[in-house]
Structure formats: structure tokens, C-alpha cells
Amino acid sequence: MAKRGKKYLNARSKVDPFKKYTFEEAVKLAIECAYARFDETLDIAVKLGVDPRHADQMVRGTVVLPNGLGKEVRVLVFAKGEKVKEALEAGADYAGAEEYIEKIQKEGWLEFDKAVATPDMMGAVGKIGKILGPRGLMPNAKLGTVTFDVAKVVKEIKAGKLDFKVDKAGIVHAPMGKVSFGPGKLLENIAAFMDTIIRLKPATSKGTYIRGIAISTTMGPGIKVDPLSLKTMVA
């Protein structure tokens, strides 16, 4: 077992491992427990009452966090003609067609965080699916990143659009912003995220849907959250 440092142990001593905090209490405590020299990210983990092995219980979606993620997201748009200009004017960092596909294929270039594509480009983009797919960079129609409305999508991504997907254990992990945001903005982001999670509840999910919630900062200890406190977070 890895040996923990004094700063971590000091942070952990502030958290009652047997208590389930309200969201407000948990966020304030997480900020208090942040000790790294960099601006840590606040992460959330939500255990759902679903079986991801069944397609009709897969929870996957997107949400535009009202206060963003606190980091610059580099966007590549696969497009041609006027759509290239449209993407760049909307804030895309890169936009083009075959030249970027070739750059990724031959040079292993991956200097971007999100990829968007117009539908007419997907045949060509499919050639690099084995490179983009495992890294979560493949444009996906279900997530809204395959569209002719590239300007809208680029602006949403730049504003803090978050993609999420339940893992094999039935848990959704997602960043909610930076510690420097303060409690208010972090709670607003969490409320928007949890509202989306609740709305995506599969019709085939039986019993308790939200089984458990925990938050933590990048270097800090996990803090359990009482799911019942969702009532004061989400209308």
C-alpha cells in the first residue's frame, strides 16, 4: 500500500469517513482539504443503479456547466469549405479536412482535447477511428459532435460542455471545475450535472437510481455525500 504524505493525512483527518455530508458541506470541506500548490480540480463520482452491460441501461450524455471547467479546451473541427471559416470564427483552435487526418495518421499529432466533424467528413474521419476512439476523441453524433452546426457546438465546448458516460462498475466520474471557483460556482456546476444525470435515468432502471455520491479534489480525500441532499440542489 502506498505511503501517504503528511499533507494528505492532515486533509483526511478533517473528513469523517462514516458521515454523509450535504453537497454544501462537502464542497466547502473539499476546498478546505485542498493542499496542492496548483489549482486542484473538484471531481464527482456518482454510483448509479444501472447495469451498463445492457444497452437500455447505458447512461451517457452531455451538459454545459454554467461556470465552465476552468481550463482551456483545444477544439479540432473536421470540415470543408465555409464550415472551416465558421468553426474558426466560433473559436475552434484548428479546422480543416484531409490535412489534419493525415497529420494524425502519419505524425501521431493529437494536440487537441475535443474533436467535432460535419457529417460529410465522417467517412474520412473513420480512417483514424482506431487512433481517436481509445482516447475519447472520436466525434460522436449521440454527443452532438457530428453536426453541420459547428459554430454552436464549438461555442458550447469552449463554454464548458462536458461529456460523460457510466463505466462498467455503474459509476459516472466527472470534473466539476477548479477549487478557485469557490463553493457557489462549484455547487452551480454540480446542480446542472446532477439534474442531467437524473433526467437520463433509463426506464429499465429499477430500485434506487442514485446509489452513492462522493466528491474529492485532485489530491484530496474522498468525501461522501448524502443523496437526499439532492432535493435542495435540483428542482
C-alpha positions as CSV (number, residue, x, y, z in Angstrom):
1,M,0.0,0.0,0.0
2,A,1.4,3.4,-1.0
3,K,2.5,5.6,1.9
4,R,0.6,8.8,2.3
5,G,2.3,12.2,2.9
6,K,1.7,14.4,5.9
7,K,-0.4,16.9,3.9
8,Y,-2.8,14.2,2.7
9,L,-3.1,12.6,6.1
10,N,-3.8,16.1,7.6
11,A,-6.5,16.7,5.0
12,R,-8.0,13.2,5.6
13,S,-8.2,13.8,9.3
14,K,-10.7,16.6,8.6
15,V,-13.1,14.2,6.9
16,D,-15.4,11.9,8.9
17,P,-15.4,8.6,6.9
18,F,-18.7,7.5,8.4
19,K,-20.6,10.7,7.7
20,K,-22.6,11.6,4.6
21,Y,-22.4,15.3,4.1
22,T,-24.7,17.7,2.3
23,F,-23.4,19.0,-1.0
24,E,-22.8,22.4,0.6
25,E,-20.8,20.9,3.5
26,A,-18.9,18.5,1.2
27,V,-17.8,21.2,-1.3
28,K,-16.7,23.5,1.5
29,L,-14.8,20.7,3.2
30,A,-13.2,19.6,-0.1
31,I,-11.9,23.1,-0.7
32,E,-10.6,23.2,2.8
33,C,-8.8,19.9,2.2
34,A,-7.1,21.1,-1.0
35,Y,-3.4,21.4,-0.3
36,A,-1.6,21.2,-3.6
37,R,0.4,24.1,-5.0
38,F,-1.6,24.1,-8.2
39,D,-5.3,24.8,-8.6
40,E,-6.9,21.4,-8.0
41,T,-10.0,20.2,-9.8
42,L,-13.1,19.1,-7.9
43,D,-14.3,15.7,-9.1
44,I,-17.6,13.9,-8.6
45,A,-18.3,10.2,-8.7
46,V,-21.9,9.1,-8.8
47,K,-22.8,5.4,-8.3
48,L,-26.0,4.6,-10.3
49,G,-28.5,1.7,-10.0
50,V,-27.9,0.6,-13.6
51,D,-26.3,-2.4,-15.4
52,P,-24.2,-0.9,-18.2
53,R,-23.9,-4.3,-19.8
54,H,-27.4,-3.7,-21.1
55,A,-27.7,-1.2,-23.8
56,D,-31.0,0.1,-22.5
57,Q,-29.3,1.0,-19.1
58,M,-26.4,2.9,-20.6
59,V,-26.2,6.4,-19.1
60,R,-24.4,8.8,-21.4
61,G,-24.8,12.4,-22.2
62,T,-23.5,16.0,-22.2
63,V,-24.1,19.1,-20.1
64,V,-22.9,22.6,-20.4
65,L,-21.6,23.6,-17.0
66,P,-22.8,27.1,-16.2
67,N,-19.3,28.1,-14.9
68,G,-17.2,26.0,-17.2
69,L,-14.3,23.7,-16.2
70,G,-11.7,26.4,-15.6
71,K,-9.4,25.2,-18.3
72,E,-8.8,25.9,-21.9
73,V,-10.2,23.2,-24.2
74,R,-8.5,22.9,-27.6
75,V,-11.0,22.1,-30.3
76,L,-10.4,20.5,-33.7
77,V,-13.1,20.6,-36.3
78,F,-13.1,18.3,-39.3
79,A,-14.8,20.2,-42.1
80,K,-14.6,21.7,-45.6
81,G,-15.3,25.0,-47.3
82,E,-17.3,27.6,-45.5
83,K,-17.6,25.3,-42.4
84,V,-13.9,25.7,-41.8
85,K,-14.3,29.5,-41.6
86,E,-17.4,29.1,-39.4
87,A,-15.6,26.9,-37.0
88,L,-12.6,29.2,-36.7
89,E,-14.8,32.3,-36.2
90,A,-16.6,30.4,-33.4
91,G,-13.4,29.8,-31.6
92,A,-12.1,26.5,-32.8
93,D,-8.3,26.1,-32.5
94,Y,-8.0,24.0,-35.6
95,A,-10.3,23.3,-38.6
96,G,-9.7,21.5,-41.8
97,A,-10.1,18.2,-43.6
98,E,-7.6,15.7,-45.0
99,E,-4.6,17.7,-43.9
100,Y,-5.5,17.1,-40.2
101,I,-6.4,13.4,-40.8
102,E,-3.0,12.9,-42.5
103,K,-1.2,14.8,-39.7
104,I,-2.8,12.5,-37.1
105,Q,-2.2,9.3,-39.2
106,K,1.4,10.0,-40.1
107,E,2.7,12.2,-37.3
108,G,0.6,11.0,-34.4
109,W,-0.5,14.6,-33.8
110,L,-3.0,14.8,-31.0
111,E,-2.7,18.4,-29.8
112,F,-6.4,18.8,-29.1
113,D,-8.9,17.9,-26.4
114,K,-12.2,17.7,-28.4
115,A,-13.0,16.8,-32.0
116,V,-16.1,17.9,-34.0
117,A,-16.9,16.8,-37.5
118,T,-19.5,17.6,-40.1
119,P,-21.5,14.6,-41.2
120,D,-19.9,14.6,-44.7
121,M,-16.5,14.2,-43.1
122,M,-17.2,11.1,-41.1
123,G,-16.3,8.7,-43.8
124,A,-12.7,10.2,-43.9
125,V,-12.5,10.6,-40.1
126,G,-13.4,6.9,-39.8
127,K,-9.9,6.1,-41.1
128,I,-8.4,7.3,-37.9
129,G,-11.1,5.9,-35.6
130,K,-8.7,3.4,-34.1
131,I,-6.5,6.4,-33.0
132,L,-9.2,8.7,-31.8
133,G,-11.6,6.2,-30.3
134,P,-9.5,4.8,-27.5
135,R,-8.6,8.4,-26.4
136,G,-12.2,9.5,-26.3
137,L,-11.6,12.0,-29.2
138,M,-13.8,10.5,-31.9
139,P,-16.7,12.7,-33.0
140,N,-20.0,11.2,-31.9
141,A,-23.5,12.0,-33.2
142,K,-25.0,11.0,-29.8
143,L,-22.9,13.6,-28.1
144,G,-23.7,16.3,-30.6
145,T,-20.1,16.4,-32.1
146,V,-21.2,15.3,-35.5
147,T,-23.1,18.2,-36.9
148,F,-23.3,20.9,-39.6
149,D,-23.9,23.4,-36.8
150,V,-20.2,23.6,-35.9
151,A,-20.3,27.1,-34.6
152,K,-22.9,26.2,-31.9
153,V,-21.0,23.1,-30.8
154,V,-17.6,24.8,-30.7
155,K,-19.0,27.7,-28.6
156,E,-20.7,25.1,-26.2
157,I,-17.4,23.2,-25.8
158,K,-15.5,26.4,-25.2
159,A,-18.1,27.4,-22.6
160,G,-17.7,24.2,-20.6
161,K,-19.6,21.4,-22.3
162,L,-18.9,18.2,-20.5
163,D,-19.3,14.7,-22.0
164,F,-19.8,11.8,-19.5
165,K,-20.5,8.1,-19.6
166,V,-21.2,5.5,-16.9
167,D,-18.3,3.0,-16.6
168,K,-18.5,-0.8,-16.3
169,A,-19.0,-0.5,-12.5
170,G,-22.0,1.7,-12.9
171,I,-20.2,4.9,-11.8
172,V,-20.1,8.2,-13.6
173,H,-16.9,10.3,-13.0
174,A,-16.7,13.9,-14.0
175,P,-14.8,17.1,-13.2
176,M,-16.9,20.0,-11.8
177,G,-14.4,22.9,-12.0
178,K,-11.4,24.3,-10.1
179,V,-11.1,24.8,-6.4
180,S,-10.5,28.5,-7.1
181,F,-14.1,28.8,-8.3
182,G,-15.3,28.8,-4.7
183,P,-18.3,27.0,-3.3
184,G,-21.0,28.9,-5.1
185,K,-19.9,28.3,-8.7
186,L,-18.9,24.7,-7.9
187,L,-22.4,24.0,-6.5
188,E,-24.0,25.5,-9.6
189,N,-22.0,23.2,-11.8
190,I,-22.8,20.2,-9.7
191,A,-26.5,21.1,-9.7
192,A,-26.5,21.3,-13.5
193,F,-24.7,18.0,-13.8
194,M,-26.9,16.1,-11.3
195,D,-30.0,17.5,-13.0
196,T,-28.8,16.0,-16.3
197,I,-28.0,12.6,-14.6
198,I,-31.4,12.4,-13.1
199,R,-33.1,13.3,-16.4
200,L,-31.2,10.5,-18.1
201,K,-32.5,7.8,-15.8
202,P,-33.2,4.7,-18.0
203,A,-36.8,3.5,-17.9
204,T,-35.5,0.0,-17.2
205,S,-33.6,1.1,-14.1
206,K,-35.3,-0.4,-11.1
207,G,-35.0,0.4,-7.4
208,T,-32.8,3.3,-6.2
209,Y,-31.2,5.1,-9.1
210,I,-28.7,7.3,-7.2
211,R,-26.9,4.8,-5.1
212,G,-24.0,6.9,-3.8
213,I,-22.1,10.2,-4.4
214,A,-18.6,11.2,-3.5
215,I,-16.5,14.3,-4.3
216,S,-12.8,14.9,-4.0
217,T,-10.2,17.3,-5.2
218,T,-7.3,16.1,-7.4
219,M,-5.0,15.4,-4.4
220,G,-7.5,15.3,-1.6
221,P,-9.5,12.6,0.2
222,G,-12.9,11.4,-0.9
223,I,-15.9,12.9,0.8
224,K,-19.3,11.0,0.9
225,V,-22.4,13.0,0.0
226,D,-25.9,12.2,1.2
227,P,-28.0,11.6,-2.0
228,L,-31.0,13.0,-0.1
229,S,-29.4,16.5,-0.2
230,L,-30.1,16.4,-3.9
231,K,-33.5,17.8,-3.1
232,T,-32.0,21.1,-2.2
233,M,-29.8,21.1,-5.2
234,V,-32.0,20.1,-8.1
235,A,-35.5,21.4,-8.6
